[in-house]
Amino acid sequence: MKMAKTHILLVDDDERLRDLLRKFLVDNGFFVSTAREALHARELMSIFIFDLMILDVMMPEEDGFSLTEYIRNGPMRLKDTPILLLTAMGETEDRISGLSRGADDYLSKPFDPRELLLRIRAILRRSQGLSTVTTLSLGQVNYDIEFNRLERQGAPISLTTVESSLLKIFARHRGKTLTREDLATEYEGDLNPRTVDVQITRLRKKIEDDPKIPRYLQTVRGKGYVLIPDA
């Protein structure tokens, strides 16, 4: 079954380091988009939803501190995205400056990629609440996030590959509005935004008491869809 991978945005003006880190992260199971500078990163942010952003601090035109502030004060879809700053500056004041602007963690260059991987996983555990929340309650239906399993009062509900992947994406971004393009992109497979509505209708039949009046998988008019679990 095809699962949606964690999508990371890597922003660094050092092409060699950017390519090495991208390969390393892809080899460790992540889906990675890269940007050479802040303006390029902003363009990608307007198109995709990311689970984590890794930002270099020392970049031309706009540095990582400024880009962090833009994310934290920008559109709602960006505000809560975890941020890890990478920089050659290792002084205490620099770390404090980055964290005070809203970064979740700070790693000084040079670093061991294995340490970067550990920090990424720690940030994702905290941001996704996997240490405390493993099941979403949708009325009489429960969704196990870790095992991507849907049940109604203990009885398993069969999901197609597309339905399973879409539900996992919604669970990861619960409470956030996702556009059709967001869903098609994160699915990473052959899913046309125009067919998303059909898949949503099918998914609602499996999780809603009344699919015509959805309580949990709601439509946000003019924008997309949002999953709002009981807990």
C-alpha positions in Angstrom: 0.0 0.0 0.0 1.4 3.4 -1.0 1.7 5.8 2.0 2.3 9.5 2.0 5.8 10.4 2.9 6.9 13.2 5.2 7.5 16.2 3.0 10.6 18.3 3.9 11.6 21.7 2.4 15.4 22.1 2.4 16.6 25.7 1.7 20.4 26.3 1.3 22.4 28.3 -1.2 25.3 25.8 -1.1 24.4 23.6 -4.0 26.8 20.8 -3.0 25.5 20.6 0.5 21.9 20.9 -0.6 22.3 18.0 -3.0 24.1 15.8 -0.4 21.5 16.4 2.2 18.6 15.8 -0.2 20.1 12.4 -1.2 20.7 11.5 2.5 17.1 12.4 3.5 15.5 10.7 0.5 17.6 7.6 1.3 16.1 7.7 4.8 12.5 7.7 3.6 11.6 11.4 3.2 10.2 13.3 0.3 12.4 16.4 -0.2 11.9 19.6 -2.1 14.9 22.0 -2.3 15.2 25.7 -2.8 18.4 27.7 -3.5 17.3 30.9 -1.6 14.4 32.4 0.3 12.5 33.8 -2.7 12.5 30.3 -4.3 11.4 28.8 -1.0 8.5 31.2 -0.8 7.3 30.2 -4.2 7.4 26.5 -3.1 5.5 27.3 0.1 2.7 28.9 -1.9 2.3 25.6 -3.8 3.0 22.8 -1.3 2.3 21.9 2.3 5.4 20.8 4.1 5.8 18.8 7.3 9.2 20.3 8.2 11.4 23.1 6.8 15.2 23.1 7.1 16.5 26.6 6.5 20.1 27.8 6.1 20.6 31.1 8.0 23.4 32.7 5.9 21.8 33.2 2.5 22.0 36.1 0.0 19.2 38.7 -0.2 17.1 37.2 2.7 18.5 35.2 5.5 17.0 32.2 7.4 16.0 34.4 10.4 13.9 36.6 8.2 12.4 33.6 6.4 11.5 32.1 9.7 9.6 35.2 10.8 7.8 35.2 7.5 6.6 31.6 8.1 5.5 32.3 11.7 3.7 35.5 10.7 2.5 34.3 7.3 -0.6 32.4 6.0 -2.3 30.0 8.5 -1.2 27.0 6.4 2.4 27.8 7.2 2.4 29.1 10.8 2.7 25.8 12.6 5.2 24.1 10.3 8.3 23.0 12.3 11.6 24.8 11.4 15.1 23.6 11.9 17.8 26.2 11.2 21.3 25.3 9.8 24.1 27.8 10.1 27.9 28.1 10.4 27.2 30.5 13.3 27.4 28.6 16.5 27.4 31.4 19.1 24.8 31.4 21.9 23.4 34.7 20.8 22.8 33.4 17.3 21.0 30.3 18.6 18.8 32.5 20.8 18.1 34.8 17.9 16.9 31.9 15.8 14.8 30.3 18.4 13.3 33.6 19.5 12.0 34.1 15.9 10.1 30.8 16.1 12.6 28.1 15.0 12.1 24.7 16.7 15.7 23.7 16.7 19.2 24.9 15.6 22.1 22.9 14.2 25.5 24.4 13.6 27.7 23.5 10.6 29.6 21.4 10.2 27.4 18.6 11.5 27.0 14.8 11.2 24.0 14.0 9.0 23.0 11.3 11.5 22.5 14.1 14.1 20.4 16.0 11.6 18.3 12.9 11.1 17.8 12.4 14.9 16.7 16.0 15.3 14.3 15.8 12.4 12.6 12.8 13.9 12.4 14.4 17.3 10.8 17.5 15.9 8.3 15.5 13.9 7.4 13.4 17.0 6.7 16.6 18.9 4.8 18.4 16.1 2.7 15.5 15.1 1.9 14.6 18.7 2.7 10.9 18.0 3.9 10.4 21.6 0.5 11.2 23.0 -2.0 10.9 20.2 -2.1 7.7 18.2 -5.8 7.4 17.5 -8.3 9.9 16.1 -11.9 9.7 17.2 -14.5 10.3 14.4 -17.8 9.5 16.2 -18.2 5.7 16.0 -15.2 5.4 13.8 -11.6 5.3 15.1 -8.5 5.9 13.0 -5.2 4.5 14.1 -2.6 7.0 12.9 0.5 4.8 13.3 -0.9 1.7 11.5 -3.2 3.7 9.1 -6.2 1.5 10.2 -9.9 2.5 10.3 -12.4 0.8 12.5 -16.1 1.2 13.4 -16.8 -0.1 16.9 -13.9 -2.6 16.6 -14.7 -3.8 13.1 -12.2 -3.0 10.4 -13.3 -0.8 7.5 -11.7 -1.6 4.2 -10.0 1.3 2.4 -8.6 1.5 -1.1 -5.0 2.6 -1.6 -6.1 6.1 -2.5 -8.6 6.4 0.4 -5.9 5.1 2.8 -3.3 7.6 1.7 -5.7 10.5 1.7 -6.9 9.8 5.2 -3.3 9.6 6.4 -2.6 13.0 4.8 -5.7 14.5 6.5 -4.7 13.0 9.9 -1.2 14.5 9.7 -2.7 17.9 8.9 -5.8 17.6 11.0 -7.5 20.9 11.7 -5.8 22.5 8.6 -7.5 23.2 5.3 -6.0 21.3 2.4 -6.6 22.3 -1.2 -7.1 19.7 -3.9 -3.7 20.5 -5.2 -2.2 19.9 -1.7 -3.8 16.5 -1.5 -2.7 15.5 -5.0 0.8 16.6 -4.4 1.2 14.9 -1.0 -0.3 11.7 -2.4 2.8 11.5 -4.6 1.1 9.2 -7.1 -1.2 9.5 -10.1 -4.0 11.6 -8.5 -5.5 14.4 -10.5 -6.9 17.3 -8.4 -10.1 17.0 -10.4 -10.7 13.5 -9.1 -10.1 14.4 -5.5 -13.8 15.3 -5.0 -14.8 11.8 -6.0 -12.3 10.3 -3.5 -13.6 12.6 -0.7 -17.2 11.4 -1.4 -16.1 7.8 -1.1 -14.1 8.4 2.0 -17.0 10.2 3.7 -19.2 7.2 3.2 -16.8 5.2 5.4 -16.3 7.7 8.2 -19.4 9.9 8.4 -22.8 9.0 10.0 -24.4 11.1 7.2 -22.1 11.6 4.3 -24.4 14.3 2.8 -23.9 16.3 6.0 -20.3 15.6 6.9 -19.3 16.3 10.5 -15.6 15.3 10.4 -14.4 15.6 6.8 -15.7 19.1 6.0 -15.7 21.2 2.9 -14.2 24.7 3.2 -15.9 26.6 0.5 -13.6 28.0 -2.2 -10.5 26.4 -0.5 -10.6 22.7 0.0 -11.2 20.2 2.8 -10.4 19.8 6.5 -10.5 16.9 8.9 -11.9 17.8 12.3 -11.8 14.8 14.7 -13.5 14.7 18.1 -10.1 14.0 19.7 
